[in-house]
């Protein structure tokens, strides 16, 4: 299957990705997964808007998308991955984002582990993001109330409930305490 064929593929009530030409179908992740994705996405959006207002910029530093926006990470065979939250800097992509799948990796890919996600599959996805050019990947694990930060330089850090996610040089000044992501609503 190609990225273009994936755009027209219908899998009602499922999430789909394309990994080296092979269709990967997953179950919907559940409510709590969505809450955490929304919380981290909303915090990032607020940070970008605040930074834009503070500096008087005509547009934010970059763009943010949620809900598994697809990115073409490789061709022949095609790989199209979707992260729960994605950030793309205007420095890397100054023009408008394509309506379909951009052929690039986001600067920051955020994965929220679902109860059915196997660790090996999550790590393979992290590897795909980093190999394609993501500078930072956060894997947030609601069941363990923890997160792991993966960087383009190959380093990684495991974070506990008392720690904060940090935008580092990808999103300078952004910090969010993990406990705020896992707080009951």
Backbone as ProteinMPNN parsed JSONL, in Angstrom:
{"seq_chain_A": "XXXXXXXXXXXXXXXXXXXXXXXXXXXXXXXXXXXXXXXXXXXXXXXXXXXXXXXXXXXXXXXXXXXXXXXXXXXXXXXXXXXXXXXXXXXXXXXXXXXXXXXXXXXXXXXXXXXXXXXXXXXXXXXXXXXXXXXXXXXXXXXXXXXXXXXXXXXXXXXXXXXXXXXXXXXXXXXXXXXXXXXXX", "coords_chain_A": {"N_chain_A": [[0.841, -1.173, 0.0], [0.401, 2.31, -0.605], [1.138, 5.693, 0.502], [-0.702, 7.4, -0.688], [-2.801, 5.649, -1.29], [-3.533, 4.993, 1.286], [-4.797, 7.305, 2.126], [-7.352, 7.071, 1.052], [-8.331, 4.798, 2.167], [-10.68, 3.026, 4.087], [-11.438, 2.409, 7.379], [-13.595, 1.946, 9.517], [-14.047, 3.195, 12.793], [-11.457, 2.584, 13.629], [-7.896, 3.051, 14.072], [-5.378, 3.783, 11.769], [-2.165, 3.101, 10.329], [0.657, 3.207, 8.149], [3.244, 1.055, 7.667], [6.232, 0.588, 6.338], [4.99, -0.068, 3.909], [3.018, -1.806, 4.742], [-0.221, -2.167, 6.048], [-1.261, -1.122, 9.227], [-3.519, -1.741, 11.679], [-5.317, -0.446, 14.38], [-7.072, -0.547, 17.508], [-9.418, 1.929, 18.751], [-8.106, 4.227, 21.188], [-9.288, 4.879, 23.71], [-10.943, 6.76, 26.361], [-9.399, 8.038, 28.499], [-6.867, 8.202, 27.376], [-7.418, 10.059, 25.357], [-8.035, 12.303, 26.957], [-5.535, 12.859, 28.133], [-3.978, 13.37, 25.858], [-5.298, 15.666, 24.968], [-4.812, 17.404, 27.144], [-1.97, 17.753, 27.087], [-1.7, 18.763, 24.502], [-3.269, 21.119, 24.681], [-1.799, 22.55, 26.589], [0.591, 22.961, 25.182], [-0.406, 24.505, 23.06], [-1.297, 26.787, 24.467], [1.173, 27.7, 25.417], [2.498, 28.35, 22.989], [0.798, 30.379, 22.025], [1.008, 32.291, 24.078], [3.739, 32.897, 23.958], [3.85, 33.98, 21.374], [2.225, 36.293, 21.704], [3.684, 37.643, 23.702], [6.083, 38.25, 22.381], [5.167, 39.646, 20.235], [4.903, 38.487, 17.74], [3.83, 37.812, 14.369], [2.796, 35.316, 13.916], [2.58, 32.113, 15.567], [5.509, 30.339, 16.832], [5.494, 27.842, 15.699], [3.521, 25.091, 14.37], [0.774, 23.147, 15.582], [-0.73, 19.985, 15.942], [-3.303, 17.624, 16.669], [-4.633, 14.311, 17.352], [-3.652, 12.108, 15.83], [-2.29, 13.115, 13.411], [-1.168, 12.397, 10.181], [2.087, 11.625, 8.913], [4.315, 11.349, 6.248], [6.959, 9.324, 6.443], [8.762, 7.783, 5.099], [9.514, 6.539, 1.798], [8.748, 4.104, -0.714], [9.285, 1.222, 0.322], [6.29, 2.854, 1.496], [5.97, 4.68, 4.554], [3.722, 5.811, 6.838], [3.107, 7.538, 9.621], [1.257, 8.376, 12.552], [1.123, 10.684, 15.16], [-0.027, 11.254, 18.523], [0.014, 13.891, 19.305], [1.497, 16.546, 17.533], [4.185, 18.706, 16.737], [5.362, 21.181, 14.575], [7.922, 23.226, 13.594], [7.997, 26.59, 12.337], [10.35, 27.342, 11.268], [11.428, 25.029, 10.136], [9.366, 24.371, 8.382], [8.117, 26.713, 6.728], [5.955, 27.476, 5.052], [2.402, 26.963, 4.299], [0.913, 24.077, 5.788], [0.458, 20.932, 4.173], [-2.759, 19.73, 3.055], [-3.029, 17.041, 3.074], [-0.893, 14.299, 3.89], [2.077, 15.515, 5.257], [5.403, 15.315, 3.918], [7.53, 14.642, 5.917], [8.992, 14.555, 9.196], [7.567, 15.474, 12.35], [8.897, 18.118, 14.44], [8.586, 17.668, 17.147], [7.214, 14.78, 18.345], [4.519, 13.349, 19.967], [3.577, 10.652, 21.806], [0.978, 8.971, 23.309], [0.693, 6.312, 25.327], [-1.471, 3.633, 24.742], [-3.7, 1.319, 26.394], [-3.521, -1.072, 24.955], [-1.167, -0.926, 23.535], [1.888, -2.369, 22.671], [5.136, -2.504, 24.082], [7.366, -2.931, 22.355], [6.295, -2.207, 19.85], [5.779, 0.485, 20.302], [8.375, 1.447, 20.72], [9.465, 0.916, 18.196], [8.028, 2.736, 16.698], [8.914, 5.141, 17.834], [11.576, 4.99, 16.979], [11.148, 5.206, 14.199], [10.165, 7.855, 14.055], [12.425, 9.33, 14.984], [14.428, 8.513, 13.168], [13.424, 9.644, 10.864], [13.712, 12.323, 11.292], [12.609, 13.694, 13.497], [13.184, 15.735, 16.305], [12.677, 15.435, 18.935], [10.962, 13.135, 20.95], [8.22, 12.341, 22.867], [7.055, 9.875, 24.985], [4.28, 9.212, 26.622], [3.066, 7.551, 29.378], [0.193, 6.569, 30.586], [-0.722, 4.437, 32.26], [1.446, 3.797, 33.875], [1.959, 6.209, 34.893], [4.074, 7.868, 33.966], [6.75, 9.083, 31.858], [8.766, 8.934, 28.904], [11.493, 10.472, 27.423], [12.811, 10.876, 24.292], [15.613, 11.666, 22.349], [17.049, 13.21, 19.394], [19.791, 12.899, 19.372], [20.213, 10.421, 20.37], [20.088, 10.052, 23.076], [18.136, 9.435, 26.047], [15.558, 9.924, 28.528], [13.983, 8.885, 31.473], [10.998, 9.754, 33.039], [9.346, 10.488, 36.101], [6.291, 10.792, 38.038], [6.768, 13.099, 39.591], [8.318, 14.682, 37.979], [9.011, 16.958, 35.168], [7.954, 17.484, 31.799], [9.968, 18.836, 29.267], [10.395, 21.284, 26.818], [12.872, 21.671, 25.767], [15.373, 22.485, 23.342], [13.671, 22.473, 21.242], [11.134, 23.507, 21.793], [11.616, 26.088, 23.37], [11.391, 27.061, 26.757], [8.984, 25.801, 27.312], [7.358, 23.882, 29.692], [5.89, 21.231, 31.489], [4.346, 19.785, 34.245], [4.266, 16.357, 34.932], [2.372, 15.384, 36.706], [0.179, 17.036, 36.289], [-0.845, 16.14, 33.911], [-1.867, 13.66, 34.503], [-3.796, 14.105, 36.367], [-6.926, 13.549, 37.967], [-10.091, 14.144, 36.331]], "CA_chain_A": [[0.0, 0.0, 0.0], [1.138, 3.576, -0.641], [0.557, 6.784, 1.292], [-1.875, 7.904, -1.41], [-3.872, 4.667, -1.1], [-3.964, 5.09, 2.678], [-5.728, 8.436, 2.235], [-8.699, 6.673, 0.645], [-8.675, 3.55, 2.844], [-11.69, 3.201, 5.124], [-11.451, 1.438, 8.472], [-14.46, 2.585, 10.521], [-13.776, 3.019, 14.223], [-10.092, 2.086, 13.833], [-6.783, 3.931, 13.735], [-4.518, 3.068, 10.833], [-0.882, 3.647, 9.905], [1.317, 2.428, 7.115], [4.616, 0.807, 8.115], [6.979, -0.067, 5.267], [4.049, -0.574, 2.92], [2.031, -2.702, 5.351], [-1.254, -1.507, 6.826], [-1.342, -1.476, 10.644], [-4.831, -1.317, 12.173], [-5.379, -0.489, 15.845], [-8.343, -0.185, 18.139], [-9.414, 3.269, 19.346], [-7.335, 4.14, 22.425], [-10.05, 5.07, 24.937], [-11.208, 8.115, 26.852], [-8.295, 8.605, 29.28], [-5.848, 8.521, 26.374], [-7.837, 11.315, 24.742], [-7.89, 13.392, 27.933], [-4.116, 13.202, 28.285], [-3.57, 14.0, 24.598], [-5.857, 17.02, 24.981], [-4.11, 18.221, 28.148], [-0.636, 18.142, 26.621], [-1.906, 19.62, 23.335], [-3.752, 22.432, 25.131], [-0.674, 23.232, 27.239], [1.485, 23.404, 24.11], [-1.083, 25.594, 22.35], [-1.241, 27.968, 25.337], [2.567, 28.171, 25.415], [2.773, 28.987, 21.697], [0.029, 31.632, 21.959], [1.61, 33.221, 25.029], [5.03, 33.296, 23.394], [3.551, 34.853, 20.24], [1.748, 37.574, 22.24], [4.784, 38.275, 24.443], [7.084, 38.753, 21.444], [4.52, 40.406, 19.166], [5.1, 37.806, 16.465], [2.598, 37.716, 13.582], [2.319, 33.927, 13.965], [3.347, 31.356, 16.561], [6.796, 29.736, 16.459], [5.247, 26.651, 14.901], [2.151, 24.583, 14.273], [0.449, 22.043, 16.456], [-1.882, 19.192, 15.514], [-3.634, 16.498, 17.54], [-5.524, 13.323, 16.753], [-2.958, 11.248, 14.868], [-2.007, 13.651, 12.076], [-0.241, 11.513, 9.487], [3.311, 12.148, 8.306], [5.038, 10.384, 5.432], [8.318, 9.267, 6.971], [9.626, 7.082, 4.146], [8.893, 6.14, 0.53], [9.184, 2.897, -1.444], [7.868, 1.256, 0.651], [5.853, 4.029, 2.25], [5.636, 4.638, 5.974], [2.934, 6.954, 7.296], [2.858, 7.41, 11.05], [0.491, 9.441, 13.179], [1.364, 10.845, 16.601], [-1.188, 11.799, 19.207], [0.218, 15.342, 19.207], [2.682, 16.831, 16.72], [4.592, 20.106, 16.61], [6.265, 21.459, 13.457], [8.374, 24.622, 13.666], [7.941, 27.365, 11.098], [11.717, 27.365, 10.744], [11.57, 23.85, 9.268], [8.318, 24.352, 7.357], [7.534, 28.059, 6.818], [4.721, 27.636, 4.289], [1.246, 26.247, 4.84], [1.014, 22.611, 5.844], [-0.421, 20.326, 3.172], [-4.016, 19.185, 3.566], [-2.832, 15.596, 3.215], [0.235, 13.959, 4.747], [3.352, 16.148, 4.92], [6.53, 14.383, 3.774], [8.517, 15.06, 6.905], [8.664, 14.203, 10.577], [7.418, 16.678, 13.182], [10.023, 18.398, 15.34], [8.218, 16.986, 18.388], [6.13, 13.803, 18.229], [4.083, 12.926, 21.297], [2.818, 9.413, 21.81], [0.362, 8.587, 24.574], [0.501, 4.853, 25.251], [-2.797, 3.069, 24.962], [-3.601, 0.049, 27.136], [-3.211, -2.197, 24.061], [0.132, -0.724, 22.886], [3.011, -3.171, 23.155], [6.343, -1.687, 24.191], [8.172, -3.064, 21.137], [5.664, -1.411, 18.791], [5.985, 1.892, 20.643], [9.787, 1.753, 20.468], [9.652, 0.943, 16.74], [7.468, 4.009, 16.238], [9.882, 6.168, 18.267], [12.697, 4.892, 16.047], [10.731, 5.777, 12.913], [10.125, 9.325, 14.188], [13.782, 9.871, 15.084], [15.131, 8.25, 11.906], [12.883, 10.532, 9.828], [14.089, 13.704, 11.554], [12.077, 14.317, 14.711], [14.255, 16.102, 17.226], [12.269, 15.075, 20.281], [9.764, 12.29, 21.014], [7.768, 12.053, 24.223], [6.114, 8.767, 25.147], [3.586, 9.39, 27.898], [2.478, 6.263, 29.756], [-0.808, 6.804, 31.629], [-0.844, 3.332, 33.21], [2.567, 3.858, 34.817], [2.08, 7.621, 35.285], [5.458, 8.222, 33.687], [7.024, 9.452, 30.47], [10.149, 8.773, 28.461], [11.888, 11.472, 26.44], [13.821, 10.389, 23.347], [16.195, 12.785, 21.613], [17.699, 12.885, 18.123], [21.194, 12.526, 19.599], [20.249, 9.054, 20.875], [19.893, 9.994, 24.522], [16.756, 9.39, 26.505], [15.385, 10.109, 29.966], [12.716, 8.404, 32.018], [10.458, 10.728, 33.974], [8.335, 10.013, 37.041], [5.189, 11.712, 38.306], [7.269, 14.343, 40.179], [9.147, 15.373, 36.984], [8.36, 17.787, 34.154], [8.364, 17.418, 30.392], [10.643, 20.078, 28.922], [10.49, 21.458, 25.373], [14.287, 21.754, 25.425], [15.637, 23.47, 22.283], [12.604, 22.384, 20.239], [10.135, 24.476, 22.258], [12.241, 26.703, 24.541], [10.519, 27.648, 27.77], [7.807, 24.987, 27.612], [7.499, 22.864, 30.733], [4.624, 20.809, 32.085], [4.495, 18.741, 35.251], [3.54, 15.137, 34.587], [1.201, 15.202, 37.584], [-0.987, 17.745, 35.746], [-1.401, 15.346, 32.819], [-2.521, 12.483, 35.055], [-4.763, 14.499, 37.396], [-8.308, 13.152, 37.631], [-10.918, 15.281, 35.9]], "C_chain_A": [[0.89, 1.241, 0.0], [0.452, 4.597, 0.26], [-0.707, 7.309, 0.631], [-3.056, 6.938, -1.272], [-4.41, 4.715, 0.329], [-4.978, 6.215, 2.864], [-7.165, 8.046, 1.901], [-9.159, 5.381, 1.314], [-9.668, 3.837, 3.964], [-11.613, 2.053, 6.122], [-12.272, 2.056, 9.6], [-14.082, 2.192, 11.949], [-12.4, 2.433, 14.526], [-9.097, 3.209, 13.55], [-5.852, 3.144, 12.831], [-3.232, 3.849, 10.582], [-0.351, 2.726, 8.825], [2.775, 2.284, 7.539], [5.309, -0.048, 7.067], [6.051, -0.794, 4.301], [2.956, -1.47, 3.465], [1.059, -1.902, 6.221], [-1.247, -2.035, 8.258], [-2.645, -0.886, 11.161], [-4.852, -1.492, 13.685], [-6.77, -0.097, 16.319], [-8.273, 1.263, 18.61], [-8.81, 3.186, 20.757], [-8.12, 4.314, 23.722], [-10.052, 6.509, 25.421], [-10.006, 8.744, 27.549], [-7.136, 9.012, 28.37], [-6.167, 9.873, 25.728], [-7.704, 12.502, 25.67], [-6.435, 13.834, 28.049], [-3.59, 13.868, 27.02], [-4.06, 15.446, 24.547], [-5.104, 17.915, 25.959], [-2.737, 18.673, 27.652], [-0.754, 19.045, 25.397], [-2.353, 21.022, 23.717], [-2.634, 23.221, 25.799], [0.311, 23.75, 26.202], [0.882, 24.585, 23.355], [-1.026, 26.885, 23.171], [0.17, 28.549, 25.363], [2.886, 28.922, 24.119], [2.048, 30.325, 21.579], [0.613, 32.693, 22.883], [2.935, 33.764, 24.504], [4.823, 34.272, 22.232], [3.123, 36.242, 20.73], [2.884, 38.337, 22.92], [5.806, 38.92, 23.509], [6.485, 39.608, 20.327], [4.722, 39.799, 17.794], [3.786, 37.745, 15.693], [1.986, 36.313, 13.596], [3.118, 33.201, 15.044], [4.626, 30.761, 15.966], [6.618, 28.523, 15.546], [3.793, 26.247, 14.947], [2.001, 23.335, 15.126], [-0.747, 21.309, 15.884], [-2.056, 18.037, 16.489], [-4.468, 15.484, 16.766], [-4.888, 12.5, 15.655], [-2.771, 11.868, 13.492], [-0.934, 12.79, 11.411], [0.93, 12.252, 8.873], [3.935, 11.038, 7.481], [6.5, 10.425, 5.872], [9.29, 8.584, 6.029], [8.803, 6.732, 2.91], [9.531, 4.852, 0.024], [9.911, 1.873, -0.583], [7.547, 2.421, 1.583], [5.618, 3.702, 3.727], [4.926, 5.939, 6.312], [2.593, 6.696, 8.752], [2.033, 8.603, 11.518], [0.801, 9.495, 14.656], [0.103, 11.423, 17.233], [-1.171, 13.32, 19.184], [1.498, 15.549, 18.408], [2.923, 18.337, 16.675], [5.601, 20.21, 15.472], [6.634, 22.937, 13.512], [8.243, 25.3, 12.301], [9.329, 27.479, 10.471], [11.933, 26.202, 9.771], [10.559, 23.829, 8.139], [7.568, 25.684, 7.401], [6.198, 28.223, 6.097], [3.559, 26.917, 4.946], [1.476, 24.738, 4.828], [0.073, 22.038, 4.785], [-1.689, 19.771, 3.817], [-3.89, 17.683, 3.81], [-1.655, 15.329, 4.125], [1.482, 14.743, 4.342], [4.458, 15.089, 4.828], [7.677, 14.88, 4.64], [8.099, 14.487, 8.252], [8.438, 15.493, 11.354], [8.679, 16.888, 14.017], [9.828, 17.657, 16.661], [7.044, 16.07, 18.091], [5.8, 13.329, 19.637], [3.18, 11.717, 21.151], [2.271, 9.187, 23.212], [0.067, 7.101, 24.468], [-0.927, 4.473, 25.58], [-2.644, 1.766, 25.737], [-3.208, -1.13, 26.246], [-1.862, -2.052, 23.356], [1.193, -1.62, 23.516], [4.28, -2.321, 23.098], [7.191, -1.75, 22.927], [7.612, -2.249, 19.986], [5.876, 0.077, 19.034], [7.429, 2.296, 20.346], [10.1, 1.778, 18.973], [9.147, 2.264, 16.178], [8.39, 5.174, 16.622], [11.069, 6.174, 17.311], [12.364, 5.469, 14.683], [10.7, 7.298, 12.968], [11.541, 9.903, 14.161], [14.562, 9.671, 13.791], [14.685, 9.214, 10.803], [13.159, 12.003, 10.113], [13.445, 14.39, 12.74], [13.233, 14.591, 15.659], [13.98, 15.636, 18.651], [11.006, 14.222, 20.181], [9.461, 12.058, 22.486], [6.813, 10.874, 24.163], [5.547, 8.884, 26.559], [2.84, 8.093, 28.197], [1.49, 6.465, 30.906], [-0.894, 5.687, 32.665], [0.251, 3.376, 34.272], [2.783, 5.27, 35.363], [3.529, 8.081, 35.165], [5.573, 8.661, 32.23], [8.485, 9.153, 30.176], [10.384, 9.774, 27.343], [13.006, 10.874, 25.599], [14.3, 11.565, 22.512], [16.911, 12.304, 20.362], [19.147, 12.455, 18.319], [21.344, 11.113, 20.174], [20.068, 8.938, 22.372], [18.4, 9.896, 24.849], [16.729, 9.561, 28.022], [14.018, 9.59, 30.363], [12.278, 9.379, 33.105], [9.367, 10.103, 34.831], [7.305, 11.118, 37.273], [5.674, 13.064, 38.85], [8.096, 15.179, 39.195], [8.3, 16.211, 36.033], [8.858, 17.405, 32.764], [8.89, 18.794, 30.033], [10.78, 20.141, 27.403], [11.912, 21.562, 24.855], [14.514, 22.775, 24.32], [14.594, 23.419, 21.166], [11.514, 23.399, 20.543], [10.668, 25.148, 23.526], [11.2, 27.323, 25.477], [9.287, 26.816, 28.098], [8.162, 23.932, 28.644], [6.101, 22.513, 31.224], [4.899, 19.661, 33.051], [3.668, 17.531, 34.843], [2.286, 14.985, 35.442], [-0.025, 15.929, 37.038], [-1.623, 16.986, 34.588], [-2.239, 14.194, 33.347], [-3.567, 12.81, 36.114], [-6.171, 14.047, 37.007], [-9.13, 14.373, 37.233], [-12.292, 15.203, 36.518]], "O_chain_A": [[1.996, 1.222, 0.539], [-0.671, 4.386, 0.718], [-1.679, 7.629, 1.316], [-4.198, 7.38, -1.148], [-5.601, 4.504, 0.556], [-5.907, 6.095, 3.664], [-8.101, 8.647, 2.427], [-10.268, 4.916, 1.051], [-9.498, 4.803, 4.709], [-11.71, 0.882, 5.755], [-11.711, 2.628, 10.535], [-13.835, 1.026, 12.256], [-12.207, 1.842, 15.588], [-9.419, 4.188, 12.876], [-5.568, 1.975, 13.091], [-3.211, 5.079, 10.617], [-0.847, 1.618, 8.621], [3.464, 3.283, 7.747], [5.023, -1.237, 6.92], [6.275, -1.945, 3.927], [2.053, -1.858, 2.724], [1.471, -1.068, 7.027], [-1.229, -3.246, 8.479], [-2.856, 0.325, 11.091], [-4.462, -2.534, 14.211], [-7.526, 0.583, 15.625], [-7.181, 1.778, 18.847], [-8.986, 2.18, 21.443], [-7.621, 3.908, 24.772], [-9.28, 7.35, 24.961], [-9.63, 9.87, 27.224], [-6.506, 10.048, 28.58], [-5.288, 10.721, 25.576], [-7.309, 13.587, 25.243], [-6.137, 15.028, 28.061], [-2.832, 14.834, 27.102], [-3.324, 16.343, 24.133], [-4.793, 19.062, 25.636], [-2.382, 19.844, 27.784], [0.014, 19.999, 25.263], [-1.877, 22.005, 23.149], [-2.527, 24.431, 25.599], [0.815, 24.866, 26.332], [1.579, 25.552, 23.048], [-0.739, 27.953, 22.631], [0.336, 29.768, 25.334], [3.476, 30.002, 24.152], [2.62, 31.298, 21.088], [0.703, 33.863, 22.511], [3.206, 34.961, 24.601], [5.535, 35.269, 22.12], [3.608, 37.253, 20.223], [3.025, 39.545, 22.729], [6.331, 39.994, 23.798], [7.222, 40.226, 19.558], [4.714, 40.511, 16.79], [2.724, 37.636, 16.306], [0.798, 36.146, 13.321], [4.217, 33.631, 15.395], [4.789, 30.696, 14.747], [7.483, 28.218, 14.725], [2.946, 26.958, 15.486], [2.948, 22.583, 15.356], [-1.684, 21.939, 15.392], [-1.087, 17.535, 17.06], [-4.947, 15.765, 15.667], [-5.531, 12.221, 14.643], [-3.063, 11.217, 12.489], [0.093, 12.493, 12.021], [0.784, 13.367, 8.372], [4.071, 9.911, 7.956], [7.188, 11.431, 5.695], [10.501, 8.775, 6.135], [7.576, 6.64, 2.96], [10.694, 4.558, 0.302], [11.113, 1.69, -0.779], [8.391, 2.901, 2.339], [5.145, 2.625, 4.089], [5.459, 7.028, 6.099], [1.875, 5.749, 9.074], [2.106, 9.692, 10.949], [0.751, 8.473, 15.34], [-0.73, 12.013, 16.546], [-2.216, 13.959, 19.058], [2.47, 14.815, 18.583], [1.987, 19.131, 16.586], [6.562, 19.444, 15.402], [5.758, 23.8, 13.481], [8.364, 24.66, 11.256], [9.451, 27.691, 9.265], [12.543, 26.371, 8.715], [10.851, 23.327, 7.054], [6.514, 25.784, 8.029], [5.384, 29.049, 6.511], [3.707, 26.331, 6.018], [2.157, 24.207, 3.95], [-0.992, 22.601, 4.532], [-1.683, 19.39, 4.987], [-4.578, 17.13, 4.668], [-1.441, 16.09, 5.069], [1.911, 14.649, 3.192], [4.451, 14.1, 5.561], [8.651, 15.455, 4.155], [6.982, 13.996, 8.413], [9.059, 16.51, 11.045], [9.432, 15.947, 14.267], [10.77, 17.096, 17.22], [5.995, 16.528, 17.636], [6.688, 12.955, 20.403], [2.158, 11.757, 20.466], [3.021, 9.21, 24.188], [-0.717, 6.677, 23.619], [-1.506, 4.933, 26.564], [-1.567, 1.172, 25.736], [-2.619, -2.094, 26.735], [-1.449, -2.967, 22.644], [1.374, -1.629, 24.734], [4.467, -1.523, 22.179], [7.687, -0.72, 22.471], [8.374, -1.658, 19.222], [6.121, 0.839, 18.099], [7.675, 3.364, 19.786], [10.919, 2.584, 18.53], [9.767, 2.843, 15.286], [8.616, 6.082, 15.822], [11.519, 7.237, 16.882], [13.193, 6.144, 14.073], [11.154, 7.962, 12.036], [11.826, 10.841, 13.416], [15.285, 10.571, 13.363], [15.468, 9.558, 9.917], [12.874, 12.853, 9.27], [13.709, 15.569, 12.975], [14.146, 13.777, 15.795], [14.892, 15.463, 19.459], [10.091, 14.543, 19.423], [10.325, 11.635, 23.254], [5.867, 10.876, 23.376], [6.249, 8.681, 27.55], [2.076, 7.601, 27.366], [1.893, 6.526, 32.067], [-1.118, 5.967, 33.842], [0.013, 3.034, 35.431], [3.67, 5.502, 36.185], [4.124, 8.602, 36.108], [4.602, 8.61, 31.475], [9.326, 9.122, 31.074], [9.569, 9.904, 26.43], [14.022, 10.422, 26.128], [13.498, 12.362, 22.026], [17.327, 11.149, 20.272], [19.677, 11.708, 17.496], [22.458, 10.66, 20.435], [19.91, 7.832, 22.89], [17.537, 10.229, 24.036], [17.735, 9.37, 28.705], [13.024, 9.825, 29.677], [13.063, 9.776, 33.966], [8.569, 9.296, 34.354], [7.441, 12.231, 36.764], [5.037, 14.084, 38.587], [8.532, 16.276, 39.544], [7.07, 16.189, 36.072], [10.023, 17.052, 32.578], [8.324, 19.807, 30.445], [11.223, 19.182, 26.773], [12.139, 21.545, 23.646], [13.902, 23.843, 24.351], [14.633, 24.236, 20.245], [11.027, 24.078, 19.639], [10.231, 24.824, 24.63], [10.269, 28.005, 25.047], [8.605, 27.105, 29.081], [9.132, 23.189, 28.494], [5.24, 23.383, 31.358], [5.59, 18.698, 32.718], [2.508, 17.665, 34.454], [1.256, 14.512, 34.96], [-1.153, 15.502, 37.285], [-2.809, 17.164, 34.308], [-3.214, 13.793, 32.712], [-4.164, 11.905, 36.697], [-6.56, 14.153, 35.844], [-8.905, 15.48, 37.721], [-13.13, 16.071, 36.273]]}, "name": "protein", "num_of_chains": 1, "seq": "XXXXXXXXXXXXXXXXXXXXXXXXXXXXXXXXXXXXXXXXXXXXXXXXXXXXXXXXXXXXXXXXXXXXXXXXXXXXXXXXXXXXXXXXXXXXXXXXXXXXXXXXXXXXXXXXXXXXXXXXXXXXXXXXXXXXXXXXXXXXXXXXXXXXXXXXXXXXXXXXXXXXXXXXXXXXXXXXXXXXXXXXX"}
